[in-house]
């Protein structure tokens, strides 16, 4: 039996996805798809699948480029729209 995921578990995965996007491992489309999967995950196993192919992040954060700041701004708007959609359709 799988352990149910909490909202905090989902948020941790989304933050991890943001960090992987910042270092260039995920495109905005991949990020958006994976965030949707994370928010729809019911169990911890479902959440693990979302990040299973991503390597460990380096201890020291890499410098953030200006284009990545724009990418995060777009991602934040996408997350807001996704959250609004999910709230309206429930």
C-alpha positions as CSV (number, residue, x, y, z in Angstrom):
1,X,0.0,0.0,0.0
2,X,1.4,3.4,-1.0
3,X,1.6,6.3,1.4
4,X,-0.6,9.2,0.5
5,X,1.2,12.4,-0.6
6,X,0.6,15.6,1.4
7,X,0.4,19.1,0.0
8,X,3.8,19.7,1.5
9,X,5.2,16.7,-0.3
10,X,3.8,18.0,-3.6
11,X,5.3,21.5,-2.9
12,X,8.7,20.1,-2.2
13,X,8.7,18.3,-5.6
14,X,7.6,21.5,-7.4
15,X,10.4,23.4,-5.8
16,X,12.8,20.6,-6.9
17,X,11.5,20.9,-10.4
18,X,12.0,24.7,-10.3
19,X,15.6,24.2,-9.4
20,X,16.2,21.6,-12.2
21,X,14.6,24.1,-14.6
22,X,16.9,26.8,-13.4
23,X,20.0,24.8,-14.2
24,X,18.6,23.9,-17.6
25,X,17.6,20.3,-17.2
26,X,13.9,20.9,-18.0
27,X,12.3,23.0,-20.6
28,X,9.3,25.1,-19.7
29,X,7.0,22.6,-21.4
30,X,8.5,19.7,-19.4
31,X,8.4,21.8,-16.2
32,X,4.7,22.6,-16.8
33,X,3.8,18.9,-17.5
34,X,5.7,17.7,-14.4
35,X,4.2,20.3,-12.1
36,X,0.7,19.1,-13.3
37,X,1.7,15.5,-12.6
38,X,3.1,16.5,-9.1
39,X,-0.1,18.4,-8.2
40,X,-2.2,15.4,-9.4
41,X,-0.1,12.8,-7.5
42,X,-2.0,10.8,-4.9
43,X,0.9,8.9,-3.4
44,X,4.6,9.3,-2.7
45,X,5.3,6.8,-5.4
46,X,3.5,9.0,-7.9
47,X,5.6,11.9,-6.8
48,X,8.8,9.9,-7.1
49,X,8.0,9.1,-10.7
50,X,7.9,12.9,-11.5
51,X,11.6,13.3,-10.6
52,X,13.0,9.8,-11.1
53,X,15.0,10.6,-14.2
54,X,16.6,13.8,-12.7
55,X,20.2,13.6,-11.3
56,X,21.0,15.0,-7.9
57,X,21.5,18.8,-7.8
58,X,24.9,20.3,-7.0
59,X,25.4,21.5,-3.5
60,X,26.5,24.9,-4.6
61,X,23.9,26.7,-6.7
62,X,24.9,27.7,-10.1
63,X,24.7,31.4,-11.1
64,X,21.2,32.2,-12.5
65,X,21.1,33.7,-15.9
66,X,18.8,36.5,-16.9
67,X,16.9,34.3,-19.3
68,X,16.2,31.9,-16.5
69,X,14.6,34.6,-14.4
70,X,12.2,35.3,-17.3
71,X,11.6,31.5,-17.5
72,X,10.7,31.4,-13.8
73,X,8.4,34.4,-14.2
74,X,6.5,32.5,-17.0
75,X,6.5,29.4,-14.9
76,X,5.1,31.2,-11.9
77,X,2.2,32.6,-14.1
78,X,1.7,29.1,-15.4
79,X,1.5,27.6,-11.9
80,X,-1.0,30.3,-10.9
81,X,-3.2,29.5,-13.9
82,X,-2.9,25.8,-13.2
83,X,-3.9,26.3,-9.5
84,X,-6.9,28.5,-10.5
85,X,-8.0,25.9,-13.1
86,X,-7.7,23.1,-10.5
87,X,-9.6,25.2,-8.0
88,X,-12.4,26.0,-10.4
89,X,-12.8,22.4,-11.7
90,X,-13.0,20.7,-8.3
